[in-house]
Amino acid sequence: MTRCAFVIAAVLLAATACSPSRDFHGYVVDEAIPADVEPGVATRSSVLADLGSPSTKSAFDDNTWIYMSTTRERFAYFNPRVAERSVVAIRFDDEDVVDEVLTYDQDDGRVISYAARETATRGRELGLLEQLFGTVGQVVLPPTDERTPGNPTGRQ
């Protein structure tokens, strides 16, 4: 009887490991979808009432609100992968009316390669032996009290 229960538990455990777990990050759509905002009709206050606060605002322009959401799936012990990504940028004109709605997905993303150069710093570089044995033989004196410069404890 116990062997049968063990086998059933092992099979159930293996079956649950194969089902993916999903993680949701960013803006979660409730009732209104950011991509359904109508340019020329919606205003900043109506977008705020329908969608709520944006995920972020543009760093270069306060008139652009960005709603981002990402769904990731993880199978068993593998690294998570992005299953779905949505970025909606809503741009307002000077009268706070929606001027443009831009929608991007994960296919619009680009991989950015960073420069591998290092910025030179001032000073000298220490070798391995200098780092290990650089303080050998140096005597560190305890701080002295200003009132009694010859007495390191400061007591009279």
Buried (B, 14 or more C-beta within 10 A) or exposed (E): EEEEEEEEEEEEEEEEEEEEEEEEEBBEBEEBBBEEBEBEEBEBEBBEEBBEEBBEEEEEEEBBBBBBBBBBBBEEEEEEEEBEBBBBBBBBEEEBBBBEBEBBEEEEEEEEEEEEEEEEEEEEEEEEEEEEEEEEEEEEEEEEEEEEEEEEEEEE
